[in-house]
């Protein structure tokens, strides 16, 4: 510490790239059952990046071209099933079919994005 109780600047060897180094939060999702399938409505995670007018928040679709969602279905005693979907909208629907009747599924949804540094 310096005499003013401030720490000295420390150079970092790492470069910060916000698009690459940001961890996306969980998406909002809603499920409804149908005969042998699930209808899944997914909404992109909240973005706290302000728009150019500084009045509203930008959508993640305005930051990343495509959001990738991994939907995981888990049934106790069975192997986990994974369904990958890409979206170019804030909200989209998908159907997961070929499900067993009278079976409880645990469902989770994860968000990721690929960064194109040429933009």
N, CA, C and O atoms as a GROMACS GRO file, in nm:
protein
  476
    1UNK      N    1   0.083  -0.119   0.000
    1UNK     CA    2   0.000   0.000   0.000
    1UNK      C    3   0.087   0.125   0.000
    1UNK      O    4   0.199   0.125   0.050
    2UNK      N    5   0.032   0.229  -0.056
    2UNK     CA    6   0.101   0.357  -0.053
    2UNK      C    7   0.064   0.429   0.077
    2UNK      O    8  -0.016   0.378   0.156
    3UNK      N    9   0.122   0.544   0.098
    3UNK     CA   10   0.093   0.618   0.221
    3UNK      C   11  -0.053   0.663   0.228
    3UNK      O   12  -0.102   0.692   0.337
    4UNK      N   13  -0.122   0.669   0.116
    4UNK     CA   14  -0.264   0.708   0.115
    4UNK      C   15  -0.356   0.587   0.127
    4UNK      O   16  -0.477   0.598   0.105
    5UNK      N   17  -0.298   0.472   0.161
    5UNK     CA   18  -0.372   0.346   0.173
    5UNK      C   19  -0.437   0.302   0.042
    5UNK      O   20  -0.544   0.241   0.040
    6UNK      N   21  -0.369   0.334  -0.066
    6UNK     CA   22  -0.412   0.287  -0.198
    6UNK      C   23  -0.311   0.186  -0.247
    6UNK      O   24  -0.191   0.199  -0.222
    7UNK      N   25  -0.358   0.085  -0.317
    7UNK     CA   26  -0.264  -0.013  -0.369
    7UNK      C   27  -0.202   0.039  -0.498
    7UNK      O   28  -0.263   0.116  -0.572
    8UNK      N   29  -0.080  -0.004  -0.524
    8UNK     CA   30  -0.013   0.032  -0.649
    8UNK      C   31  -0.079  -0.041  -0.765
    8UNK      O   32  -0.136  -0.149  -0.747
    9UNK      N   33  -0.069   0.018  -0.884
    9UNK     CA   34  -0.121  -0.047  -1.003
    9UNK      C   35  -0.040  -0.172  -1.031
    9UNK      O   36   0.082  -0.175  -1.017
   10UNK      N   37  -0.111  -0.275  -1.072
   10UNK     CA   38  -0.045  -0.401  -1.105
   10UNK      C   39  -0.078  -0.434  -1.250
   10UNK      O   40  -0.196  -0.445  -1.286
   11UNK      N   41   0.024  -0.448  -1.334
   11UNK     CA   42  -0.005  -0.482  -1.474
   11UNK      C   43  -0.054  -0.626  -1.484
   11UNK      O   44  -0.006  -0.715  -1.414
   12UNK      N   45  -0.149  -0.647  -1.572
   12UNK     CA   46  -0.202  -0.782  -1.595
   12UNK      C   47  -0.147  -0.836  -1.725
   12UNK      O   48  -0.132  -0.762  -1.823
   13UNK      N   49  -0.117  -0.964  -1.725
   13UNK     CA   50  -0.071  -1.028  -1.848
   13UNK      C   51  -0.188  -1.073  -1.935
   13UNK      O   52  -0.168  -1.112  -2.050
   14UNK      N   53  -0.308  -1.068  -1.882
   14UNK     CA   54  -0.425  -1.116  -1.954
   14UNK      C   55  -0.496  -0.999  -2.022
   14UNK      O   56  -0.504  -0.889  -1.967
   15UNK      N   57  -0.546  -1.025  -2.140
   15UNK     CA   58  -0.629  -0.926  -2.209
   15UNK      C   59  -0.774  -0.956  -2.177
   15UNK      O   60  -0.815  -1.072  -2.172
   16UNK      N   61  -0.853  -0.853  -2.156
   16UNK     CA   62  -0.994  -0.869  -2.130
   16UNK      C   63  -1.071  -0.844  -2.259
   16UNK      O   64  -1.059  -0.738  -2.320
   17UNK      N   65  -1.149  -0.942  -2.300
   17UNK     CA   66  -1.238  -0.930  -2.414
   17UNK      C   67  -1.379  -0.954  -2.361
   17UNK      O   68  -1.417  -1.070  -2.341
   18UNK      N   69  -1.458  -0.848  -2.337
   18UNK     CA   70  -1.589  -0.866  -2.274
   18UNK      C   71  -1.679  -0.969  -2.343
   18UNK      O   72  -1.745  -1.047  -2.276
   19UNK      N   73  -1.681  -0.969  -2.477
   19UNK     CA   74  -1.766  -1.068  -2.544
   19UNK      C   75  -1.721  -1.210  -2.514
   19UNK      O   76  -1.805  -1.299  -2.498
   20UNK      N   77  -1.592  -1.232  -2.506
   20UNK     CA   78  -1.538  -1.366  -2.481
   20UNK      C   79  -1.544  -1.402  -2.334
   20UNK      O   80  -1.571  -1.517  -2.300
   21UNK      N   81  -1.519  -1.307  -2.247
   21UNK     CA   82  -1.501  -1.335  -2.105
   21UNK      C   83  -1.628  -1.322  -2.021
   21UNK      O   84  -1.623  -1.340  -1.900
   22UNK      N   85  -1.739  -1.290  -2.084
   22UNK     CA   86  -1.865  -1.276  -2.012
   22UNK      C   87  -1.931  -1.412  -1.993
   22UNK      O   88  -1.935  -1.493  -2.084
   23UNK      N   89  -1.982  -1.434  -1.875
   23UNK     CA   90  -2.060  -1.555  -1.847
   23UNK      C   91  -2.207  -1.517  -1.858
   23UNK      O   92  -2.254  -1.427  -1.789
   24UNK      N   93  -2.279  -1.588  -1.945
   24UNK     CA   94  -2.420  -1.558  -1.963
   24UNK      C   95  -2.502  -1.623  -1.852
   24UNK      O   96  -2.474  -1.736  -1.810
   25UNK      N   97  -2.600  -1.551  -1.804
   25UNK     CA   98  -2.687  -1.603  -1.699
   25UNK      C   99  -2.784  -1.706  -1.755
   25UNK      O  100  -2.786  -1.732  -1.875
   26UNK      N  101  -2.864  -1.764  -1.668
   26UNK     CA  102  -2.958  -1.865  -1.714
   26UNK      C  103  -3.073  -1.802  -1.792
   26UNK      O  104  -3.114  -1.689  -1.764
   27UNK      N  105  -3.126  -1.874  -1.889
   27UNK     CA  106  -3.242  -1.823  -1.961
   27UNK      C  107  -3.369  -1.847  -1.879
   27UNK      O  108  -3.370  -1.926  -1.784
   28UNK      N  109  -3.474  -1.780  -1.916
   28UNK     CA  110  -3.606  -1.809  -1.861
   28UNK      C  111  -3.667  -1.915  -1.950
   28UNK      O  112  -3.654  -1.908  -2.072
   29UNK      N  113  -3.733  -2.013  -1.891
   29UNK     CA  114  -3.800  -2.110  -1.976
   29UNK      C  115  -3.926  -2.161  -1.910
   29UNK      O  116  -3.940  -2.161  -1.787
   30UNK      N  117  -4.018  -2.204  -1.995
   30UNK     CA  118  -4.146  -2.255  -1.951
   30UNK      C  119  -4.172  -2.384  -2.029
   30UNK      O  120  -4.146  -2.390  -2.149
   31UNK      N  121  -4.223  -2.484  -1.962
   31UNK     CA  122  -4.251  -2.609  -2.031
   31UNK      C  123  -4.398  -2.646  -2.016
   31UNK      O  124  -4.461  -2.616  -1.914
   32UNK      N  125  -4.451  -2.710  -2.118
   32UNK     CA  126  -4.586  -2.766  -2.109
   32UNK      C  127  -4.583  -2.902  -2.177
   32UNK      O  128  -4.516  -2.922  -2.278
   33UNK      N  129  -4.656  -2.994  -2.119
   33UNK     CA  130  -4.654  -3.131  -2.169
   33UNK      C  131  -4.757  -3.150  -2.279
   33UNK      O  132  -4.863  -3.087  -2.279
   34UNK      N  133  -4.724  -3.237  -2.372
   34UNK     CA  134  -4.818  -3.282  -2.472
   34UNK      C  135  -4.803  -3.435  -2.478
   34UNK      O  136  -4.727  -3.491  -2.400
   35UNK      N  137  -4.871  -3.500  -2.565
   35UNK     CA  138  -4.867  -3.646  -2.572
   35UNK      C  139  -4.729  -3.693  -2.621
   35UNK      O  140  -4.698  -3.684  -2.740
   36UNK      N  141  -4.647  -3.742  -2.528
   36UNK     CA  142  -4.514  -3.793  -2.564
   36UNK      C  143  -4.412  -3.686  -2.595
   36UNK      O  144  -4.306  -3.717  -2.650
   37UNK      N  145  -4.441  -3.561  -2.560
   37UNK     CA  146  -4.346  -3.454  -2.591
   37UNK      C  147  -4.357  -3.341  -2.490
   37UNK      O  148  -4.447  -3.339  -2.406
   38UNK      N  149  -4.264  -3.249  -2.500
   38UNK     CA  150  -4.266  -3.126  -2.420
   38UNK      C  151  -4.251  -3.007  -2.512
   38UNK      O  152  -4.166  -3.005  -2.601
   39UNK      N  153  -4.336  -2.907  -2.491
   39UNK     CA  154  -4.320  -2.778  -2.559
   39UNK      C  155  -4.236  -2.691  -2.466
   39UNK      O  156  -4.271  -2.672  -2.349
   40UNK      N  157  -4.126  -2.640  -2.518
   40UNK     CA  158  -4.036  -2.559  -2.437
   40UNK      C  159  -4.030  -2.418  -2.495
   40UNK      O  160  -3.995  -2.399  -2.612
   41UNK      N  161  -4.065  -2.319  -2.414
   41UNK     CA  162  -4.055  -2.178  -2.452
   41UNK      C  163  -3.934  -2.123  -2.380
   41UNK      O  164  -3.927  -2.128  -2.257
   42UNK      N  165  -3.837  -2.070  -2.455
   42UNK     CA  166  -3.713  -2.019  -2.397
   42UNK      C  167  -3.698  -1.871  -2.428
   42UNK      O  168  -3.720  -1.827  -2.541
   43UNK      N  169  -3.661  -1.794  -2.326
   43UNK     CA  170  -3.635  -1.651  -2.342
   43UNK      C  171  -3.491  -1.625  -2.303
   43UNK      O  172  -3.445  -1.675  -2.200
   44UNK      N  173  -3.420  -1.548  -2.382
   44UNK     CA  174  -3.278  -1.525  -2.358
   44UNK      C  175  -3.253  -1.462  -2.221
   44UNK      O  176  -3.341  -1.396  -2.166
   45UNK      N  177  -3.134  -1.484  -2.166
   45UNK     CA  178  -3.101  -1.426  -2.035
   45UNK      C  179  -3.107  -1.274  -2.037
   45UNK      O  180  -3.102  -1.212  -2.142
   46UNK      N  181  -3.119  -1.218  -1.920
   46UNK     CA  182  -3.123  -1.072  -1.905
   46UNK      C  183  -2.987  -1.014  -1.943
   46UNK      O  184  -2.882  -1.067  -1.906
   47UNK      N  185  -2.991  -0.904  -2.015
   47UNK     CA  186  -2.870  -0.831  -2.050
   47UNK      C  187  -2.874  -0.697  -1.979
   47UNK      O  188  -2.977  -0.630  -1.977
   48UNK      N  189  -2.762  -0.659  -1.921
   48UNK     CA  190  -2.755  -0.530  -1.854
   48UNK      C  191  -2.673  -0.428  -1.934
   48UNK      O  192  -2.628  -0.327  -1.881
   49UNK      N  193  -2.655  -0.457  -2.063
   49UNK     CA  194  -2.582  -0.368  -2.151
   49UNK      C  195  -2.679  -0.261  -2.202
   49UNK      O  196  -2.780  -0.292  -2.266
   50UNK      N  197  -2.649  -0.137  -2.173
   50UNK     CA  198  -2.738  -0.028  -2.210
   50UNK      C  199  -2.735  -0.003  -2.362
   50UNK      O  200  -2.631  -0.020  -2.426
   51UNK      N  201  -2.849   0.038  -2.416
   51UNK     CA  202  -2.857   0.073  -2.557
   51UNK      C  203  -2.794   0.211  -2.578
   51UNK      O  204  -2.758   0.279  -2.482
   52UNK      N  205  -2.782   0.250  -2.704
   52UNK     CA  206  -2.715   0.378  -2.734
   52UNK      C  207  -2.791   0.498  -2.677
   52UNK      O  208  -2.729   0.600  -2.648
   53UNK      N  209  -2.923   0.486  -2.660
   53UNK     CA  210  -2.998   0.598  -2.602
   53UNK      C  211  -2.988   0.601  -2.449
   53UNK      O  212  -3.038   0.693  -2.385
   54UNK      N  213  -2.923   0.499  -2.391
   54UNK     CA  214  -2.899   0.489  -2.247
   54UNK      C  215  -3.028   0.480  -2.166
   54UNK      O  216  -3.027   0.501  -2.045
   55UNK      N  217  -3.139   0.450  -2.233
   55UNK     CA  218  -3.268   0.440  -2.165
   55UNK      C  219  -3.316   0.296  -2.148
   55UNK      O  220  -3.394   0.267  -2.057
   56UNK      N  221  -3.271   0.208  -2.235
   56UNK     CA  222  -3.316   0.069  -2.232
   56UNK      C  223  -3.195  -0.024  -2.235
   56UNK      O  224  -3.082   0.019  -2.259
   57UNK      N  225  -3.222  -0.151  -2.211
   57UNK     CA  226  -3.116  -0.250  -2.218
   57UNK      C  227  -3.119  -0.321  -2.352
   57UNK      O  228  -3.225  -0.346  -2.409
   58UNK      N  229  -3.001  -0.354  -2.402
   58UNK     CA  230  -2.990  -0.423  -2.530
   58UNK      C  231  -3.019  -0.571  -2.512
   58UNK      O  232  -2.993  -0.629  -2.406
   59UNK      N  233  -3.072  -0.630  -2.614
   59UNK     CA  234  -3.095  -0.774  -2.614
   59UNK      C  235  -2.963  -0.846  -2.640
   59UNK      O  236  -2.875  -0.791  -2.707
   60UNK      N  237  -2.948  -0.965  -2.587
   60UNK     CA  238  -2.827  -1.043  -2.616
   60UNK      C  239  -2.815  -1.077  -2.763
   60UNK      O  240  -2.704  -1.099  -2.813
   61UNK      N  241  -2.926  -1.083  -2.834
   61UNK     CA  242  -2.923  -1.110  -2.978
   61UNK      C  243  -2.855  -0.994  -3.051
   61UNK      O  244  -2.799  -1.014  -3.159
   62UNK      N  245  -2.860  -0.874  -2.994
   62UNK     CA  246  -2.790  -0.761  -3.054
   62UNK      C  247  -2.640  -0.765  -3.026
   62UNK      O  248  -2.563  -0.693  -3.090
   63UNK      N  249  -2.600  -0.847  -2.932
   63UNK     CA  250  -2.458  -0.859  -2.897
   63UNK      C  251  -2.397  -0.980  -2.965
   63UNK      O  252  -2.289  -0.972  -3.023
   64UNK      N  253  -2.468  -1.093  -2.956
   64UNK     CA  254  -2.423  -1.218  -3.019
   64UNK      C  255  -2.520  -1.251  -3.132
   64UNK      O  256  -2.641  -1.234  -3.117
   65UNK      N  257  -2.469  -1.298  -3.243
   65UNK     CA  258  -2.555  -1.331  -3.357
   65UNK      C  259  -2.646  -1.450  -3.327
   65UNK      O  260  -2.763  -1.451  -3.366
   66UNK      N  261  -2.592  -1.548  -3.259
   66UNK     CA  262  -2.667  -1.670  -3.231
   66UNK      C  263  -2.645  -1.708  -3.085
   66UNK      O  264  -2.532  -1.709  -3.036
   67UNK      N  265  -2.754  -1.741  -3.017
   67UNK     CA  266  -2.744  -1.796  -2.882
   67UNK      C  267  -2.766  -1.946  -2.892
   67UNK      O  268  -2.855  -1.992  -2.964
   68UNK      N  269  -2.685  -2.020  -2.821
   68UNK     CA  270  -2.694  -2.166  -2.822
   68UNK      C  271  -2.752  -2.211  -2.689
   68UNK      O  272  -2.706  -2.169  -2.582
   69UNK      N  273  -2.853  -2.296  -2.696
   69UNK     CA  274  -2.917  -2.347  -2.577
   69UNK      C  275  -2.896  -2.498  -2.570
   69UNK      O  276  -2.914  -2.569  -2.669
   70UNK      N  277  -2.859  -2.545  -2.453
   70UNK     CA  278  -2.848  -2.689  -2.428
   70UNK      C  279  -2.956  -2.724  -2.328
   70UNK      O  280  -2.958  -2.676  -2.215
   71UNK      N  281  -3.048  -2.810  -2.372
   71UNK     CA  282  -3.157  -2.855  -2.287
   71UNK      C  283  -3.120  -2.996  -2.238
   71UNK      O  284  -3.094  -3.085  -2.319
   72UNK      N  285  -3.116  -3.013  -2.108
   72UNK     CA  286  -3.080  -3.144  -2.051
   72UNK      C  287  -3.203  -3.206  -1.985
   72UNK      O  288  -3.274  -3.142  -1.907
   73UNK      N  289  -3.225  -3.333  -2.019
   73UNK     CA  290  -3.334  -3.410  -1.960
   73UNK      C  291  -3.272  -3.520  -1.876
   73UNK      O  292  -3.190  -3.598  -1.925
   74UNK      N  293  -3.310  -3.526  -1.750
   74UNK     CA  294  -3.254  -3.625  -1.660
   74UNK      C  295  -3.368  -3.706  -1.598
   74UNK      O  296  -3.467  -3.652  -1.551
   75UNK      N  297  -3.350  -3.837  -1.600
   75UNK     CA  298  -3.441  -3.930  -1.533
   75UNK      C  299  -3.355  -4.014  -1.440
   75UNK      O  300  -3.255  -4.071  -1.484
   76UNK      N  301  -3.393  -4.025  -1.312
   76UNK     CA  302  -3.311  -4.106  -1.221
   76UNK      C  303  -3.289  -4.248  -1.275
   76UNK      O  304  -3.383  -4.314  -1.320
   77UNK      N  305  -3.164  -4.292  -1.269
   77UNK     CA  306  -3.132  -4.427  -1.314
   77UNK      C  307  -3.108  -4.441  -1.463
   77UNK      O  308  -3.081  -4.552  -1.511
   78UNK      N  309  -3.117  -4.332  -1.538
   78UNK     CA  310  -3.094  -4.336  -1.683
   78UNK      C  311  -2.988  -4.234  -1.722
   78UNK      O  312  -2.957  -4.141  -1.648
   79UNK      N  313  -2.934  -4.255  -1.840
   79UNK     CA  314  -2.835  -4.160  -1.893
   79UNK      C  315  -2.905  -4.028  -1.926
   79UNK      O  316  -3.020  -4.025  -1.970
   80UNK      N  317  -2.833  -3.920  -1.904
   80UNK     CA  318  -2.886  -3.787  -1.935
   80UNK      C  319  -2.900  -3.770  -2.086
   80UNK      O  320  -2.815  -3.814  -2.163
   81UNK      N  321  -3.010  -3.707  -2.127
   81UNK     CA  322  -3.031  -3.674  -2.268
   81UNK      C  323  -3.002  -3.526  -2.286
   81UNK      O  324  -3.033  -3.445  -2.199
   82UNK      N  325  -2.942  -3.491  -2.399
   82UNK     CA  326  -2.905  -3.352  -2.426
   82UNK      C  327  -2.959  -3.314  -2.562
   82UNK      O  328  -2.941  -3.387  -2.660
   83UNK      N  329  -3.025  -3.198  -2.569
   83UNK     CA  330  -3.079  -3.145  -2.694
   83UNK      C  331  -3.020  -3.006  -2.713
   83UNK      O  332  -3.034  -2.920  -2.626
   84UNK      N  333  -2.953  -2.984  -2.827
   84UNK     CA  334  -2.894  -2.853  -2.857
   84UNK      C  335  -2.980  -2.780  -2.958
   84UNK      O  336  -3.026  -2.838  -3.057
   85UNK      N  337  -3.002  -2.651  -2.933
   85UNK     CA  338  -3.080  -2.566  -3.024
   85UNK      C  339  -3.009  -2.431  -3.037
   85UNK      O  340  -2.952  -2.381  -2.940
   86UNK      N  341  -3.014  -2.374  -3.156
   86UNK     CA  342  -2.963  -2.240  -3.181
   86UNK      C  343  -3.081  -2.146  -3.200
   86UNK      O  344  -3.186  -2.186  -3.252
   87UNK      N  345  -3.065  -2.021  -3.158
   87UNK     CA  346  -3.173  -1.923  -3.173
   87UNK      C  347  -3.115  -1.789  -3.216
   87UNK      O  348  -3.007  -1.749  -3.173
   88UNK      N  349  -3.189  -1.722  -3.301
   88UNK     CA  350  -3.153  -1.587  -3.344
   88UNK      C  351  -3.259  -1.486  -3.303
   88UNK      O  352  -3.264  -1.374  -3.355
   89UNK      N  353  -3.344  -1.527  -3.210
   89UNK     CA  354  -3.447  -1.439  -3.156
   89UNK      C  355  -3.435  -1.440  -3.004
   89UNK      O  356  -3.372  -1.529  -2.946
   90UNK      N  357  -3.496  -1.340  -2.939
   90UNK     CA  358  -3.496  -1.336  -2.793
   90UNK      C  359  -3.580  -1.447  -2.731
   90UNK      O  360  -3.545  -1.502  -2.626
   91UNK      N  361  -3.689  -1.480  -2.797
   91UNK     CA  362  -3.779  -1.583  -2.746
   91UNK      C  363  -3.806  -1.682  -2.859
   91UNK      O  364  -3.833  -1.642  -2.972
   92UNK      N  365  -3.798  -1.810  -2.827
   92UNK     CA  366  -3.831  -1.910  -2.928
   92UNK      C  367  -3.888  -2.034  -2.862
   92UNK      O  368  -3.873  -2.055  -2.742
   93UNK      N  369  -3.955  -2.115  -2.944
   93UNK     CA  370  -4.016  -2.239  -2.897
   93UNK      C  371  -3.948  -2.357  -2.965
   93UNK      O  372  -3.903  -2.349  -3.079
   94UNK      N  373  -3.942  -2.466  -2.891
   94UNK     CA  374  -3.894  -2.591  -2.949
   94UNK      C  375  -3.974  -2.705  -2.886
   94UNK      O  376  -4.030  -2.690  -2.778
   95UNK      N  377  -3.978  -2.817  -2.955
   95UNK     CA  378  -4.050  -2.934  -2.907
   95UNK      C  379  -3.950  -3.047  -2.889
   95UNK      O  380  -3.868  -3.074  -2.977
   96UNK      N  381  -3.957  -3.112  -2.775
   96UNK     CA  382  -3.877  -3.230  -2.749
   96UNK      C  383  -3.974  -3.348  -2.748
   96UNK      O  384  -4.063  -3.355  -2.664
   97UNK      N  385  -3.956  -3.438  -2.843
   97UNK     CA  386  -4.051  -3.547  -2.852
   97UNK      C  387  -3.987  -3.682  -2.823
   97UNK      O  388  -3.871  -3.690  -2.782
   98UNK      N  389  -4.062  -3.787  -2.844
   98UNK     CA  390  -4.021  -3.926  -2.814
   98UNK      C  391  -3.995  -3.947  -2.665
   98UNK      O  392  -3.903  -4.019  -2.627
   99UNK      N  393  -4.076  -3.884  -2.581
   99UNK     CA  394  -4.063  -3.902  -2.437
   99UNK      C  395  -4.155  -4.014  -2.389
   99UNK      O  396  -4.259  -4.040  -2.449
  100UNK      N  397  -4.116  -4.078  -2.281
  100UNK     CA  398  -4.192  -4.189  -2.225
  100UNK      C  399  -4.308  -4.137  -2.141
  100UNK      O  400  -4.290  -4.043  -2.063
  101UNK      N  401  -4.426  -4.196  -2.154
  101UNK     CA  402  -4.539  -4.152  -2.071
  101UNK      C  403  -4.517  -4.190  -1.925
  101UNK      O  404  -4.443  -4.284  -1.894
  102UNK      N  405  -4.582  -4.118  -1.836
  102UNK     CA  406  -4.578  -4.142  -1.692
  102UNK      C  407  -4.436  -4.147  -1.638
  102UNK      O  408  -4.404  -4.230  -1.552
  103UNK      N  409  -4.351  -4.058  -1.689
  103UNK     CA  410  -4.211  -4.051  -1.647
  103UNK      C  411  -4.182  -3.908  -1.602
  103UNK      O  412  -4.218  -3.813  -1.671
  104UNK      N  413  -4.117  -3.894  -1.490
  104UNK     CA  414  -4.077  -3.762  -1.441
  104UNK      C  415  -3.940  -3.727  -1.499
  104UNK      O  416  -3.845  -3.804  -1.487
  105UNK      N  417  -3.932  -3.611  -1.562
  105UNK     CA  418  -3.807  -3.562  -1.619
  105UNK      C  419  -3.763  -3.438  -1.543
  105UNK      O  420  -3.845  -3.352  -1.513
  106UNK      N  421  -3.636  -3.429  -1.512
  106UNK     CA  422  -3.577  -3.306  -1.461
  106UNK      C  423  -3.519  -3.233  -1.581
  106UNK      O  424  -3.442  -3.291  -1.658
  107UNK      N  425  -3.555  -3.107  -1.598
  107UNK     CA  426  -3.515  -3.032  -1.717
  107UNK      C  427  -3.436  -2.909  -1.676
  107UNK      O  428  -3.475  -2.836  -1.585
  108UNK      N  429  -3.324  -2.887  -1.744
  108UNK     CA  430  -3.246  -2.766  -1.724
  108UNK      C  431  -3.207  -2.710  -1.860
  108UNK      O  432  -3.196  -2.784  -1.958
  109UNK      N  433  -3.187  -2.579  -1.865
  109UNK     CA  434  -3.150  -2.512  -1.990
  109UNK      C  435  -3.029  -2.423  -1.962
  109UNK      O  436  -3.027  -2.348  -1.865
  110UNK      N  437  -2.929  -2.434  -2.048
  110UNK     CA  438  -2.805  -2.358  -2.035
  110UNK      C  439  -2.786  -2.273  -2.160
  110UNK      O  440  -2.819  -2.317  -2.271
  111UNK      N  441  -2.732  -2.154  -2.144
  111UNK     CA  442  -2.709  -2.062  -2.256
  111UNK      C  443  -2.560  -2.045  -2.281
  111UNK      O  444  -2.480  -2.037  -2.188
  112UNK      N  445  -2.523  -2.041  -2.410
  112UNK     CA  446  -2.385  -2.006  -2.448
  112UNK      C  447  -2.391  -1.930  -2.580
  112UNK      O  448  -2.495  -1.926  -2.645
  113UNK      N  449  -2.280  -1.872  -2.617
  113UNK     CA  450  -2.272  -1.798  -2.742
  113UNK      C  451  -2.133  -1.810  -2.799
  113UNK      O  452  -2.034  -1.819  -2.726
  114UNK      N  453  -2.126  -1.810  -2.930
  114UNK     CA  454  -1.998  -1.812  -2.998
  114UNK      C  455  -1.966  -1.670  -3.041
  114UNK      O  456  -2.052  -1.598  -3.092
  115UNK      N  457  -1.842  -1.631  -3.021
  115UNK     CA  458  -1.801  -1.494  -3.052
  115UNK      C  459  -1.729  -1.494  -3.187
  115UNK      O  460  -1.642  -1.576  -3.214
  116UNK      N  461  -1.770  -1.399  -3.270
  116UNK     CA  462  -1.704  -1.378  -3.399
  116UNK      C  463  -1.621  -1.251  -3.386
  116UNK      O  464  -1.675  -1.140  -3.388
  117UNK      N  465  -1.489  -1.266  -3.373
  117UNK     CA  466  -1.402  -1.150  -3.351
  117UNK      C  467  -1.378  -1.067  -3.478
  117UNK      O  468  -1.316  -0.961  -3.472
  118UNK      N  469  -1.426  -1.115  -3.592
  118UNK     CA  470  -1.406  -1.038  -3.716
  118UNK      C  471  -1.505  -0.923  -3.728
  118UNK      O  472  -1.493  -0.841  -3.818
  119UNK      N  473  -1.602  -0.917  -3.638
  119UNK     CA  474  -1.701  -0.806  -3.643
  119UNK      C  475  -1.647  -0.683  -3.574
  119UNK      O  476  -1.716  -0.581  -3.569
   0.00000   0.00000   0.00000
